[in-house]
Amino acid sequence: MKNTNKPTIAYTIYEALSVVNQGIAFVERFLLIIILVIMIGVSVAQIILRNFFHTGLFSGELIARHLVLWVCFLGASLTTYNRHHIKIDIVNRMVSKKIEPWISSIADFFAAIVCILLGNAGYTFLMDEFHYGGTLMPYVARWQFTLVIPIWFYIIAGRFFLRLYEDILKKD
């Protein structure tokens, strides 16, 4: 959003946050590709090892399961970044176009709050995993695979807040 009429601090902050948001989305796309390749590789290796050599990768299924979790969170975050997330538009169809941006802003606010609460619960889960220990595979602790839960809930919340901030700037 470029507004040459109002070069205020609010727009400067928005532009800086947008650049950070774009950088995070770039990293997410990169991670998504790498994790998908690893996940497919682990699954194919597991199938080949089981069918032909009657063995398997140590914790292969667990690793694939945790990578699915990562793919889901990265995909959800990118979907929110692209504004293609699931939303219920029944209210928007019943209200006038003047009220629709306000309803969208309220929905973004509550979605961000829910993501923060889920991020807090994810952080509690992460700390439990950290304190109870255990490894998923040699030299990799279970808690390292659950890092995705709080981090990406907070990132998604940040994206909703950024959208809310953008909506407020548009209303000025």
TORPA-4810 file (N, C-alpha, C, O; in nm, 3 decimals):
<nodes>
NODE_1_0.085_-0.117_0.000_0.000_0.000_0.000_0.090_0.124_0.000_0.156_0.153_0.100_M
NODE_2_0.093_0.195_-0.109_0.171_0.318_-0.121_0.078_0.437_-0.112_-0.020_0.447_-0.186_K
NODE_3_0.110_0.528_-0.022_0.030_0.648_-0.007_0.128_0.765_-0.002_0.189_0.791_0.102_N
NODE_4_0.143_0.835_-0.114_0.239_0.945_-0.121_0.186_1.072_-0.055_0.264_1.163_-0.028_T
NODE_5_0.056_1.078_-0.030_-0.001_1.197_0.032_0.028_1.203_0.182_0.035_1.312_0.238_N
NODE_6_0.045_1.089_0.247_0.064_1.085_0.391_0.190_1.006_0.427_0.180_0.890_0.466_K
NODE_7_0.307_1.065_0.416_0.428_0.992_0.456_0.446_0.997_0.608_0.546_1.050_0.657_P
NODE_8_0.350_0.944_0.681_0.353_0.950_0.827_0.428_0.830_0.882_0.464_0.737_0.810_T
NODE_9_0.450_0.834_1.012_0.519_0.724_1.080_0.436_0.597_1.071_0.493_0.487_1.064_I
NODE_10_0.304_0.608_1.072_0.217_0.490_1.064_0.239_0.415_0.933_0.245_0.292_0.933_A
NODE_11_0.250_0.488_0.823_0.272_0.423_0.694_0.413_0.367_0.684_0.434_0.263_0.621_Y
NODE_12_0.509_0.434_0.744_0.647_0.385_0.744_0.656_0.255_0.823_0.723_0.161_0.780_T
NODE_13_0.589_0.250_0.936_0.586_0.127_1.016_0.519_0.015_0.937_0.568_-0.098_0.935_I
NODE_14_0.408_0.047_0.872_0.338_-0.053_0.794_0.427_-0.108_0.682_0.432_-0.229_0.660_Y
NODE_15_0.496_-0.020_0.613_0.583_-0.065_0.504_0.696_-0.152_0.556_0.732_-0.251_0.491_E
NODE_16_0.754_-0.117_0.671_0.862_-0.198_0.730_0.809_-0.336_0.770_0.874_-0.437_0.745_A
NODE_17_0.692_-0.338_0.833_0.633_-0.466_0.872_0.597_-0.550_0.750_0.607_-0.673_0.754_L
NODE_18_0.555_-0.486_0.643_0.522_-0.558_0.520_0.646_-0.623_0.459_0.639_-0.735_0.407_S
NODE_19_0.759_-0.554_0.466_0.884_-0.611_0.415_0.925_-0.733_0.498_0.967_-0.835_0.443_V
NODE_20_0.912_-0.723_0.630_0.941_-0.837_0.718_0.846_-0.952_0.685_0.888_-1.068_0.677_V
NODE_21_0.719_-0.921_0.667_0.619_-1.022_0.633_0.654_-1.092_0.502_0.640_-1.214_0.491_N
NODE_22_0.698_-1.017_0.403_0.737_-1.076_0.275_0.860_-1.164_0.291_0.870_-1.270_0.228_Q
NODE_23_0.954_-1.122_0.375_1.073_-1.203_0.401_1.038_-1.334_0.468_1.092_-1.439_0.434_G
NODE_24_0.946_-1.329_0.564_0.901_-1.452_0.632_0.833_-1.544_0.531_0.855_-1.665_0.533_I
NODE_25_0.752_-1.488_0.442_0.683_-1.569_0.341_0.785_-1.635_0.247_0.765_-1.750_0.206_A
NODE_26_0.891_-1.565_0.214_0.996_-1.624_0.129_1.061_-1.743_0.198_1.081_-1.848_0.137_F
NODE_27_1.095_-1.726_0.326_1.157_-1.834_0.403_1.059_-1.952_0.415_1.099_-2.068_0.405_V
NODE_28_0.931_-1.921_0.437_0.831_-2.027_0.449_0.821_-2.108_0.319_0.813_-2.230_0.323_E
NODE_29_0.821_-2.041_0.206_0.815_-2.114_0.078_0.936_-2.205_0.062_0.923_-2.320_0.019_R
NODE_30_1.053_-2.154_0.096_1.176_-2.232_0.087_1.168_-2.354_0.180_1.198_-2.466_0.138_F
NODE_31_1.129_-2.332_0.305_1.116_-2.442_0.401_1.013_-2.545_0.356_1.033_-2.665_0.371_L
NODE_32_0.903_-2.496_0.301_0.798_-2.585_0.255_0.848_-2.679_0.147_0.819_-2.799_0.149_L
NODE_33_0.924_-2.628_0.053_0.980_-2.710_-0.055_1.078_-2.812_0.002_1.071_-2.931_-0.031_I
NODE_34_1.169_-2.767_0.088_1.269_-2.857_0.146_1.201_-2.966_0.229_1.235_-3.084_0.216_I
NODE_35_1.105_-2.929_0.312_1.039_-3.026_0.399_0.957_-3.125_0.317_0.955_-3.244_0.348_I
NODE_36_0.890_-3.078_0.213_0.814_-3.171_0.127_0.906_-3.272_0.061_0.873_-3.390_0.053_L
NODE_37_1.021_-3.228_0.012_1.117_-3.319_-0.051_1.167_-3.421_0.052_1.175_-3.540_0.021_V
NODE_38_1.201_-3.376_0.172_1.247_-3.467_0.277_1.137_-3.566_0.315_1.161_-3.685_0.329_I
NODE_39_1.015_-3.514_0.330_0.903_-3.599_0.370_0.877_-3.707_0.265_0.858_-3.823_0.299_M
NODE_40_0.876_-3.669_0.140_0.854_-3.767_0.033_0.970_-3.865_0.028_0.949_-3.985_0.009_I
NODE_41_1.093_-3.815_0.044_1.209_-3.904_0.045_1.205_-4.005_0.157_1.233_-4.123_0.135_G
NODE_42_1.170_-3.961_0.277_1.160_-4.053_0.391_1.051_-4.156_0.366_1.071_-4.275_0.394_V
NODE_43_0.937_-4.113_0.315_0.827_-4.206_0.290_0.862_-4.308_0.183_0.834_-4.427_0.199_S
NODE_44_0.922_-4.265_0.074_0.961_-4.356_-0.033_1.069_-4.452_0.016_1.064_-4.572_-0.012_V
NODE_45_1.168_-4.400_0.090_1.273_-4.487_0.145_1.213_-4.590_0.239_1.254_-4.706_0.238_A
NODE_46_1.117_-4.549_0.320_1.053_-4.642_0.413_0.980_-4.753_0.337_0.987_-4.870_0.376_Q
NODE_47_0.911_-4.718_0.231_0.839_-4.817_0.150_0.936_-4.915_0.086_0.916_-5.036_0.091_I
NODE_48_1.041_-4.863_0.025_1.140_-4.949_-0.042_1.210_-5.040_0.059_1.226_-5.159_0.034_I
NODE_49_1.253_-4.984_0.171_1.321_-5.065_0.272_1.231_-5.175_0.328_1.277_-5.286_0.352_L
NODE_50_1.105_-5.144_0.350_1.014_-5.245_0.406_0.981_-5.354_0.305_0.978_-5.472_0.340_R
NODE_51_0.955_-5.315_0.181_0.913_-5.414_0.082_1.026_-5.501_0.029_1.005_-5.617_-0.004_N
NODE_52_1.146_-5.446_0.019_1.255_-5.521_-0.043_1.361_-5.571_0.056_1.428_-5.670_0.029_F
NODE_53_1.376_-5.503_0.168_1.483_-5.540_0.261_1.430_-5.579_0.399_1.509_-5.611_0.488_F
NODE_54_1.299_-5.577_0.418_1.234_-5.615_0.543_1.291_-5.540_0.664_1.311_-5.597_0.771_H
NODE_55_1.316_-5.416_0.643_1.365_-5.327_0.749_1.302_-5.190_0.727_1.213_-5.176_0.643_T
NODE_56_1.345_-5.093_0.798_1.291_-4.959_0.781_1.382_-4.855_0.844_1.479_-4.889_0.912_G
NODE_57_1.350_-4.732_0.821_1.425_-4.624_0.882_1.388_-4.613_1.029_1.271_-4.629_1.065_L
NODE_58_1.485_-4.586_1.113_1.459_-4.566_1.254_1.373_-4.442_1.271_1.415_-4.332_1.233_F
NODE_59_1.256_-4.457_1.327_1.160_-4.348_1.350_1.113_-4.283_1.220_1.075_-4.166_1.221_S
NODE_60_1.113_-4.357_1.111_1.073_-4.302_0.982_0.932_-4.247_0.980_0.907_-4.138_0.929_G
NODE_61_0.839_-4.325_1.037_0.700_-4.279_1.038_0.681_-4.158_1.130_0.606_-4.066_1.098_E
NODE_62_0.750_-4.159_1.244_0.742_-4.045_1.335_0.795_-3.918_1.270_0.737_-3.810_1.284_L
NODE_63_0.905_-3.931_1.199_0.964_-3.815_1.131_0.867_-3.764_1.025_0.844_-3.644_1.014_I
NODE_64_0.811_-3.855_0.946_0.716_-3.814_0.842_0.594_-3.746_0.904_0.544_-3.647_0.851_A
NODE_65_0.545_-3.799_1.016_0.429_-3.739_1.085_0.460_-3.597_1.132_0.378_-3.507_1.115_R
NODE_66_0.577_-3.579_1.189_0.614_-3.445_1.236_0.637_-3.349_1.120_0.607_-3.230_1.131_H
NODE_67_0.688_-3.400_1.009_0.707_-3.314_0.892_0.572_-3.274_0.832_0.559_-3.164_0.778_L
NODE_68_0.473_-3.361_0.841_0.337_-3.324_0.797_0.286_-3.207_0.880_0.224_-3.115_0.827_V
NODE_69_0.314_-3.210_1.010_0.276_-3.099_1.098_0.341_-2.969_1.051_0.276_-2.865_1.045_L
NODE_70_0.469_-2.976_1.019_0.540_-2.857_0.970_0.479_-2.808_0.839_0.459_-2.687_0.822_W
NODE_71_0.451_-2.899_0.747_0.392_-2.861_0.619_0.256_-2.794_0.641_0.225_-2.694_0.575_V
NODE_72_0.177_-2.848_0.733_0.046_-2.788_0.760_0.059_-2.646_0.814_-0.012_-2.557_0.770_C
NODE_73_0.148_-2.625_0.910_0.164_-2.491_0.966_0.222_-2.393_0.864_0.178_-2.279_0.856_F
NODE_74_0.320_-2.437_0.788_0.376_-2.348_0.686_0.271_-2.315_0.580_0.261_-2.200_0.536_L
NODE_75_0.194_-2.415_0.540_0.087_-2.391_0.442_-0.019_-2.297_0.496_-0.067_-2.210_0.424_G
NODE_76_-0.058_-2.315_0.622_-0.158_-2.227_0.683_-0.107_-2.084_0.690_-0.181_-1.989_0.665_A
NODE_77_0.020_-2.068_0.723_0.077_-1.935_0.733_0.084_-1.867_0.596_0.052_-1.749_0.582_S
NODE_78_0.126_-1.943_0.496_0.132_-1.886_0.360_-0.008_-1.855_0.307_-0.026_-1.758_0.235_L
NODE_79_-0.104_-1.937_0.343_-0.242_-1.911_0.302_-0.293_-1.782_0.365_-0.362_-1.704_0.300_T
NODE_80_-0.259_-1.760_0.490_-0.297_-1.635_0.556_-0.224_-1.517_0.492_-0.283_-1.411_0.473_T
NODE_81_-0.098_-1.536_0.458_-0.021_-1.430_0.392_-0.087_-1.390_0.260_-0.096_-1.272_0.227_Y
NODE_82_-0.131_-1.490_0.185_-0.193_-1.463_0.054_-0.341_-1.429_0.063_-0.406_-1.405_-0.039_N
NODE_83_-0.395_-1.427_0.185_-0.537_-1.396_0.210_-0.630_-1.495_0.142_-0.737_-1.458_0.093_R
NODE_84_-0.590_-1.620_0.141_-0.673_-1.725_0.084_-0.720_-1.823_0.190_-0.762_-1.934_0.158_H
NODE_85_-0.714_-1.783_0.315_-0.756_-1.871_0.422_-0.908_-1.887_0.421_-0.979_-1.809_0.359_H
NODE_86_-0.954_-1.987_0.490_-1.097_-2.014_0.496_-1.162_-1.906_0.582_-1.116_-1.877_0.693_I
NODE_87_-1.267_-1.848_0.531_-1.342_-1.751_0.609_-1.490_-1.770_0.580_-1.530_-1.813_0.472_K
NODE_88_-1.569_-1.736_0.678_-1.713_-1.752_0.665_-1.770_-1.619_0.617_-1.768_-1.520_0.690_I
NODE_89_-1.821_-1.619_0.496_-1.869_-1.496_0.434_-2.019_-1.475_0.444_-2.073_-1.386_0.379_D
NODE_90_-2.086_-1.554_0.524_-2.232_-1.540_0.531_-2.272_-1.403_0.586_-2.371_-1.344_0.543_I
NODE_91_-2.193_-1.352_0.682_-2.225_-1.220_0.739_-2.199_-1.111_0.635_-2.279_-1.018_0.622_V
NODE_92_-2.090_-1.123_0.561_-2.059_-1.022_0.459_-2.165_-1.015_0.350_-2.186_-0.910_0.290_N
NODE_93_-2.233_-1.125_0.325_-2.338_-1.124_0.223_-2.465_-1.057_0.272_-2.546_-1.011_0.192_R
NODE_94_-2.482_-1.051_0.404_-2.606_-0.997_0.459_-2.594_-0.850_0.498_-2.696_-0.788_0.529_M
NODE_95_-2.473_-0.793_0.499_-2.456_-0.654_0.541_-2.419_-0.568_0.421_-2.382_-0.618_0.316_V
NODE_96_-2.430_-0.438_0.441_-2.398_-0.346_0.332_-2.247_-0.337_0.313_-2.169_-0.376_0.400_S
NODE_97_-2.207_-0.285_0.200_-2.065_-0.271_0.166_-1.993_-0.175_0.261_-1.871_-0.185_0.277_K
NODE_98_-2.066_-0.083_0.323_-2.004_0.012_0.417_-1.961_-0.057_0.546_-1.860_-0.021_0.605_K
NODE_99_-2.037_-0.155_0.589_-2.010_-0.223_0.715_-1.912_-0.339_0.695_-1.844_-0.380_0.790_I
NODE_100_-1.903_-0.391_0.575_-1.819_-0.508_0.547_-1.673_-0.492_0.591_-1.619_-0.586_0.650_E
NODE_101_-1.605_-0.379_0.565_-1.466_-0.366_0.612_-1.453_-0.371_0.764_-1.354_-0.422_0.817_P
NODE_102_-1.553_-0.320_0.834_-1.550_-0.324_0.980_-1.564_-0.466_1.031_-1.496_-0.507_1.124_W
NODE_103_-1.651_-0.542_0.970_-1.670_-0.681_1.010_-1.543_-0.761_0.980_-1.501_-0.844_1.060_I
NODE_104_-1.482_-0.734_0.867_-1.357_-0.800_0.833_-1.248_-0.768_0.935_-1.171_-0.855_0.974_S
NODE_105_-1.241_-0.642_0.978_-1.142_-0.602_1.078_-1.167_-0.670_1.212_-1.073_-0.714_1.278_S
NODE_106_-1.292_-0.679_1.250_-1.326_-0.747_1.376_-1.290_-0.895_1.367_-1.237_-0.952_1.462_I
NODE_107_-1.318_-0.957_1.254_-1.285_-1.098_1.235_-1.133_-1.119_1.240_-1.086_-1.215_1.300_A
NODE_108_-1.057_-1.029_1.176_-0.911_-1.039_1.180_-0.859_-1.025_1.323_-0.767_-1.096_1.363_D
NODE_109_-0.919_-0.934_1.399_-0.877_-0.914_1.537_-0.900_-1.042_1.619_-0.810_-1.087_1.690_F
NODE_110_-1.019_-1.099_1.608_-1.048_-1.219_1.686_-0.966_-1.339_1.637_-0.926_-1.423_1.718_F
NODE_111_-0.941_-1.347_1.509_-0.856_-1.456_1.457_-0.714_-1.443_1.514_-0.652_-1.543_1.547_A
NODE_112_-0.664_-1.321_1.524_-0.531_-1.298_1.580_-0.528_-1.337_1.728_-0.432_-1.400_1.774_A
NODE_113_-0.632_-1.302_1.801_-0.639_-1.336_1.944_-0.642_-1.488_1.961_-0.572_-1.542_2.047_I
NODE_114_-0.721_-1.557_1.880_-0.727_-1.703_1.888_-0.590_-1.764_1.856_-0.547_-1.858_1.923_V
NODE_115_-0.522_-1.710_1.756_-0.389_-1.761_1.721_-0.289_-1.737_1.835_-0.202_-1.821_1.860_C
NODE_116_-0.300_-1.625_1.902_-0.212_-1.599_2.017_-0.240_-1.700_2.129_-0.147_-1.754_2.188_I
NODE_117_-0.366_-1.724_2.157_-0.400_-1.822_2.260_-0.352_-1.962_2.223_-0.300_-2.034_2.309_L
NODE_118_-0.368_-2.000_2.098_-0.317_-2.129_2.053_-0.165_-2.133_2.055_-0.106_-2.237_2.085_L
NODE_119_-0.101_-2.020_2.023_0.044_-2.012_2.033_0.092_-2.029_2.176_0.193_-2.095_2.201_G
NODE_120_0.020_-1.970_2.271_0.054_-1.987_2.413_0.039_-2.134_2.456_0.123_-2.186_2.528_N
NODE_121_-0.068_-2.198_2.410_-0.086_-2.341_2.441_0.025_-2.423_2.374_0.075_-2.519_2.432_A
NODE_122_0.062_-2.385_2.253_0.171_-2.454_2.184_0.304_-2.435_2.256_0.386_-2.526_2.260_G
NODE_123_0.325_-2.317_2.313_0.447_-2.291_2.390_0.450_-2.379_2.516_0.554_-2.432_2.552_Y
NODE_124_0.336_-2.392_2.581_0.327_-2.480_2.699_0.359_-2.623_2.660_0.433_-2.692_2.730_T
NODE_125_0.304_-2.668_2.549_0.333_-2.802_2.498_0.482_-2.817_2.466_0.542_-2.919_2.499_F
NODE_126_0.540_-2.717_2.404_0.682_-2.719_2.371_0.767_-2.730_2.497_0.863_-2.807_2.500_L
NODE_127_0.733_-2.654_2.599_0.808_-2.659_2.725_0.793_-2.796_2.794_0.888_-2.846_2.853_M
NODE_128_0.674_-2.855_2.786_0.655_-2.989_2.841_0.744_-3.090_2.768_0.809_-3.173_2.830_D
NODE_129_0.746_-3.081_2.636_0.832_-3.170_2.557_0.980_-3.150_2.594_1.056_-3.246_2.604_E
NODE_130_1.017_-3.025_2.614_1.156_-2.994_2.649_1.192_-3.053_2.785_1.299_-3.113_2.800_F
NODE_131_1.105_-3.036_2.882_1.135_-3.083_3.019_1.130_-3.234_3.031_1.208_-3.293_3.106_H
NODE_132_1.039_-3.299_2.957_1.029_-3.445_2.967_1.134_-3.515_2.881_1.159_-3.634_2.900_Y
NODE_133_1.194_-3.444_2.788_1.302_-3.501_2.708_1.254_-3.602_2.607_1.137_-3.604_2.569_G
NODE_134_1.344_-3.683_2.565_1.315_-3.784_2.464_1.365_-3.739_2.328_1.370_-3.620_2.297_G
NODE_135_1.401_-3.837_2.249_1.452_-3.807_2.116_1.360_-3.869_2.011_1.299_-3.973_2.033_T
NODE_136_1.353_-3.803_1.900_1.276_-3.853_1.788_1.364_-3.942_1.702_1.319_-4.043_1.648_L
NODE_137_1.488_-3.903_1.690_1.590_-3.980_1.621_1.723_-3.942_1.685_1.728_-3.845_1.762_M
NODE_138_1.829_-4.011_1.658_1.956_-3.978_1.724_1.994_-3.831_1.704_1.992_-3.778_1.593_P
NODE_139_2.029_-3.768_1.814_2.076_-3.629_1.819_1.968_-3.525_1.789_1.999_-3.407_1.774_Y
NODE_140_1.843_-3.565_1.779_1.734_-3.471_1.755_1.627_-3.494_1.861_1.563_-3.599_1.866_V
NODE_141_1.609_-3.394_1.946_1.510_-3.404_2.052_1.369_-3.385_1.996_1.350_-3.319_1.894_A
NODE_142_1.271_-3.444_2.065_1.131_-3.430_2.020_1.085_-3.286_2.022_1.008_-3.244_1.936_R
NODE_143_1.132_-3.208_2.120_1.084_-3.070_2.132_1.125_-2.987_2.011_1.058_-2.889_1.979_W
NODE_144_1.234_-3.024_1.943_1.278_-2.947_1.827_1.178_-2.956_1.712_1.163_-2.863_1.634_Q
NODE_145_1.109_-3.069_1.702_1.009_-3.084_1.598_0.879_-3.011_1.632_0.800_-2.982_1.542_F
NODE_146_0.856_-2.982_1.761_0.733_-2.913_1.799_0.750_-2.761_1.804_0.657_-2.689_1.839_T
NODE_147_0.868_-2.713_1.770_0.890_-2.567_1.764_0.793_-2.498_1.670_0.758_-2.382_1.690_L
NODE_148_0.750_-2.569_1.569_0.663_-2.510_1.467_0.531_-2.461_1.526_0.474_-2.364_1.477_V
NODE_149_0.482_-2.527_1.629_0.348_-2.496_1.679_0.338_-2.354_1.733_0.259_-2.275_1.681_I
NODE_150_0.416_-2.317_1.836_0.400_-2.179_1.884_0.451_-2.075_1.786_0.389_-1.970_1.770_P
NODE_151_0.562_-2.103_1.720_0.621_-2.003_1.631_0.524_-1.963_1.521_0.501_-1.845_1.497_I
NODE_152_0.467_-2.063_1.455_0.381_-2.028_1.342_0.243_-1.982_1.383_0.178_-1.910_1.307_W
NODE_153_0.195_-2.019_1.499_0.071_-1.957_1.547_0.094_-1.807_1.571_0.008_-1.725_1.538_F
NODE_154_0.209_-1.773_1.627_0.240_-1.631_1.651_0.260_-1.557_1.518_0.219_-1.442_1.505_Y
NODE_155_0.322_-1.621_1.421_0.341_-1.557_1.290_0.205_-1.533_1.223_0.181_-1.426_1.167_I
NODE_156_0.116_-1.632_1.230_-0.017_-1.615_1.172_-0.092_-1.503_1.244_-0.159_-1.422_1.180_I
NODE_157_-0.080_-1.498_1.376_-0.143_-1.388_1.452_-0.087_-1.254_1.407_-0.162_-1.158_1.391_A
NODE_158_0.044_-1.247_1.387_0.105_-1.124_1.340_0.053_-1.082_1.205_0.035_-0.963_1.178_G
NODE_159_0.027_-1.178_1.119_-0.029_-1.146_0.987_-0.170_-1.093_0.997_-0.208_-1.002_0.923_R
NODE_160_-0.248_-1.148_1.087_-0.383_-1.094_1.108_-0.377_-0.952_1.165_-0.454_-0.865_1.124_F
NODE_161_-0.286_-0.929_1.259_-0.270_-0.794_1.314_-0.221_-0.696_1.208_-0.263_-0.581_1.205_F
NODE_162_-0.131_-0.741_1.121_-0.082_-0.655_1.013_-0.196_-0.619_0.919_-0.206_-0.505_0.874_L
NODE_163_-0.280_-0.715_0.888_-0.397_-0.687_0.803_-0.491_-0.589_0.871_-0.546_-0.500_0.806_R
NODE_164_-0.510_-0.605_1.002_-0.594_-0.513_1.078_-0.535_-0.372_1.075_-0.607_-0.274_1.057_L
NODE_165_-0.403_-0.364_1.092_-0.333_-0.235_1.086_-0.350_-0.171_0.947_-0.371_-0.051_0.936_Y
NODE_166_-0.340_-0.253_0.843_-0.359_-0.203_0.708_-0.502_-0.152_0.689_-0.523_-0.047_0.627_E
NODE_167_-0.600_-0.223_0.741_-0.739_-0.180_0.731_-0.762_-0.048_0.804_-0.836_0.038_0.756_D
NODE_168_-0.698_-0.032_0.919_-0.712_0.094_0.993_-0.651_0.209_0.914_-0.707_0.319_0.910_I
NODE_169_-0.535_0.185_0.851_-0.473_0.290_0.771_-0.559_0.327_0.650_-0.563_0.444_0.611_L
NODE_170_-0.626_0.228_0.593_-0.712_0.256_0.477_-0.833_0.339_0.515_-0.884_0.417_0.434_K
NODE_171_-0.879_0.324_0.640_-0.998_0.396_0.684_-0.969_0.542_0.715_-1.061_0.623_0.724_K
NODE_172_-0.840_0.576_0.732_-0.804_0.717_0.761_-0.824_0.806_0.643_-0.799_0.926_0.651_D
</nodes>
